Amino acid sequence: MPTHFCVSGQTAEDFMRLFVNRLAYCIQREKAHPDDSAPYIKQKRPLDLGAVRMHLNGDATISLFAINPKTQSCKWVAIDADFDDALDALFELRRELKQDGIEAALEQSRRGGHLWIFGENPLLASQCRIYIYNLALRLGVPVKGGGLKEGIEVFPRQDQIADGAYGNAIRGPLGVHRKTNRRYWFYDADVTPEAQLAYLQGLKKLTAAELETLTQGMQLPQAYRPPAPVPFVPRTPIAGQQEFRILDYVQTTGKQDSRNWKAQCPSCAEAGRDRSRNNLGIKISDPRFYICRAGCTKEEIRAALGQPIRKVAMA
């Protein structure tokens, strides 16, 4: 069993100053799903000191969103690595960051580690990503995406997000991972929330001016740039026939990746599945295209909506 703590309100405030860039957050489920995952549930109420204290004490586990859509900036960058030799890659990145005058904190994780960089003030997410992607590729550290299935993942995962969107969340440090029932600490400090936060507060923070200098003349590598948006042009319907639009029948969750909106799959819901409401991906650039990640067919999805696909009569 992990050690239970009883942290003060001041300790919770210290955590929020370092890690909380917006008050949207999720809580990790106590029990794993059948797919062996422990998913997070988006909370309707904004994050407060009480929820942070529960996280640090071990009573709940929260995840945090990197980007504030009002500024498109983030307080931190987290580099997640969970592949073979992941720790070697993170140590190499940390050494190179040190050469650039950046102090990064290495956190243990279930399958590898997380390397955290903190801004003196919130930094533009797009600039952070340009710097880390170019640094990793210069060192030969693999970056997931761009044709690679294994490599580091960089949070924030997007350059910017739409107003009302969330981007991708990452488990808040210093809490208990509900799947393993363990805490994963930063390497260079004693294993109490207070000592860990004091260590993180003492790190030199990256300034916007320093980041501007480090990224001078750089761009995000071509393989990792989001695809150029393609305008949606509705097809001309057959006389008397109305074109089916999936967005007329489902409510998106506000979550999205670089290409797709997320929504509950109607077929999964009919079968009592998809309680996280994100199995259905709908292509942002052309919402005629949609797919269920659990494998439901278009015929099953349309049937669940009461809009079966009409069979074209052959002459």
C-alpha positions, 0 to 999 in steps of 0.5 A, spaced: 500 500 500 502 507 498 504 511 504 498 516 505 499 523 507 495 529 510 498 535 506 497 542 508 493 547 504 500 551 503 503 544 500 496 544 495 498 551 493 505 550 491 503 544 487 497 548 483 503 554 482 507 549 479 502 544 475 496 547 474 495 552 468 487 551 467 482 548 472 479 543 468 481 536 470 480 529 470 480 523 476 482 516 475 478 511 476 479 506 482 478 500 478 481 498 471 477 497 465 477 490 461 482 492 457 487 493 462 487 501 462 485 505 468 481 511 464 480 518 467 473 521 467 473 529 466 470 533 472 464 538 471 467 542 477 473 546 477 479 544 480 480 546 487 485 546 493 481 540 496 481 536 490 489 537 489 490 535 497 486 529 495 491 527 490 497 528 494 494 525 500 493 519 496 485 519 496 484 520 489 488 521 482 488 527 478 490 528 471 492 535 468 491 539 461 497 542 459 494 548 454 490 554 457 486 555 450 485 563 452 493 564 451 495 557 448 501 557 453 503 552 458 506 552 465 510 546 463 512 541 458 512 533 460 516 528 456 513 521 456 517 515 455 515 508 456 519 504 450 525 500 451 531 504 453 526 509 455 530 512 461 536 512 457 533 517 452 530 521 458 537 521 461 540 523 454 535 529 453 536 531 460 544 532 459 542 536 453 537 540 456 542 542 461 547 544 456 542 549 454 541 552 461 535 548 462 534 544 469 529 538 468 526 534 473 526 526 472 519 523 474 519 515 475 513 512 471 509 505 471 513 503 464 519 508 464 519 516 466 517 523 465 521 529 464 519 535 466 521 542 464 517 548 468 516 555 465 518 562 469 511 564 466 507 560 461 510 559 455 507 558 448 505 551 447 507 551 439 514 554 441 515 549 446 514 543 441 518 546 436 524 546 441 523 539 444 522 536 437 528 538 434 532 537 440 530 529 440 531 529 433 538 532 433 540 527 439 536 521 435 531 520 440 525 517 437 519 521 437 512 517 436 508 519 430 511 521 423 511 514 422 514 511 428 509 507 433 514 507 439 518 514 441 517 519 446 510 523 447 511 531 448 505 534 452 502 539 450 500 534 444 498 540 440 500 547 438 494 550 440 487 548 442 480 551 440 476 555 445 472 550 449 477 544 447 482 540 452 487 537 448 491 531 452 491 530 459 497 527 463 497 524 470 498 529 475 505 528 479 506 525 486 499 522 486 497 514 486 497 511 480 490 507 481 492 501 476 499 499 480 497 502 487 504 506 487 506 513 487 512 515 482 517 520 485 522 525 482 529 522 482 532 527 486 528 529 492 526 525 498 519 521 498 514 526 501 510 531 497 513 537 501 520 535 499 518 533 492 515 540 491 521 544 494 526 540 490 521 542 484 521 550 486 528 550 486 529 548 479 531 554 474 525 556 470 525 557 463 524 564 461 520 566 454 526 570 452 530 564 453 526 559 449 525 564 443 533 564 443 533 557 443 528 556 437 530 562 433 530 559 426 527 553 427 520 550 425 516 543 427 519 538 423 515 536 417 513 529 419 510 532 425 506 538 423 498 537 423 495 536 416 493 542 413 485 543 413 481 541 407 475 545 407 468 540 407 464 541 401 458 537 402 456 532 396 450 534 392 444 530 394 440 525 389 434 529 388 429 528 394 434 525 398 437 528 404 445 527 406 446 524 412 450 528 417 453 524 423 453 531 427 446 532 427 445 525 431 451 525 436 454 530 441 461 531 441 465 531 448 469 537 446 475 532 446 479 532 440 486 529 437 489 533 431 484 530 426 478 527 429 472 530 434 470 525 439 463 522 441 460 516 444 459 511 439 451 510 438 452 502 437 457 501 443 452 505 447 446 501 445 450 495 448 452 498 454 459 500 452 463 506 451 461 510 458 467 514 457 464 517 451 470 517 446 469 511 442 467 514 436 472 519 432 469 524 427 474 527 422 474 534 423 475 536 416 470 532 413 465 529 418 462 525 413 468 520 415 467 517 422 469 510 425 468 507 432 475 504 435 471 499 438 470 496 431 462 497 430 461 498 423 457 504 419 451 499 418 451 498 426 452 505 428 447 508 423 442 502 425 443 504 432 441 512 430 435 509 427 438 511 420 439 505 417 443 505 410 439 505 405 440 499 399 441 502 392 436 498 388 440 495 382 436 496 375 
